[in-house]
Amino acid sequence: MSVAQAVQSDRYRPMDRSAPVFVAGRNGLVGSALWRLLTTEGFTALLGPGSTELDLRNRPAVFEWFAKHQPHAVILAAARVGGIKANDTRPTDFISDNLQIQVNVLDAALRHGVERLLFLGSSCIYPKRAAQPIREEALLTGPLEPTNEAYAIAKIAGITQIRSVRRQHGLPWICAMPTNLYGPGDNFHPEHSHVLPSLIRRFHRARTEQLPKVVNWGSGTPRREFLHADDLARACLLLLERYDSDSPVNVGTGEDLTIRELSDTVASVVGYEGAIEWDPSQPDGTYRKVLDISKIAALGWAPAIKLSDGIAETYAWYESTAP
Ligand code: GDP
């Protein structure tokens, strides 16, 4: 399928900025970026209950919440997420929580006839050996990366549910597949977070405590692509207003770098000058997963935040909140 066919149309279907929009996962990395953007864009009725107010794994509570608040549109950015070690060691949590969150929100949205809905997946849904850069058509064409298979299967189930609703009920629900994300508000947990916040935390501690060396995980040779959450938020709004097809849409930069290069960049932003060692007993994960972004580029979106600028901004945020 050509990009022109896949994009379906560039028809602009504006979102009603005064209607209630449910940002599920509002306090997470993506949800908080969406909240900032939508507020700036003039949305006046955003809904974003925190997880203590509404546990999305609680099906009756989700249905009650939808009945009470009647959202007009939903962005499903809520998920249990984590880095390679969290995914590898706690796969049950990743498949179970994500399936429950998705099924509850999507079923409740269907029951209430929510017309505009965007489901967020992840680039890890694609086969481990997919041709690079990865096109959307690679979905379900081969085995997954084992370290995050449980999370990926949950996300693939979400895509299939969106496609099923489109086919059976004719609603224009859509899916976006972001690459590895980062930005202010990320999770900086030493064991469970993704690589970029982990490196910020590690180098910050090493600099402030004047440690002579740090040890990163794996070989440093895998390649990854990183997108700032604010760039993703802009893509989400654009897709909701311009895209209507059952194919997921990749959202990334289309450019990757080695973990070693990333580590050097973070060290330089943080001002750490000690030694950097690598621990090969830790998992590398997939060797490469860079996205083909031609579909969303054809709709007029491009990433705007340079990686080194985004890391500097994220580090400033981390420093301002670090204990
Ligand atoms: P992935 O993209 O699903 O593999 O998730 P991550 O962001 O957790 O890891 C990306 C890569 O960074 C893997 O090759 C890790 O081995 C490597 N890495 C190096 N140091 C760290 C670290 O401190 N934390 C994490 N999460 N990954 C690290």
Residues whose N, C-alpha, C, O or C-beta is under 5 A from the ligand:
A	BS01	GDP	G83 I84 S193 H194 V195 S198 L199 N216 W217 G218 P222 I259 P283 D284 G285
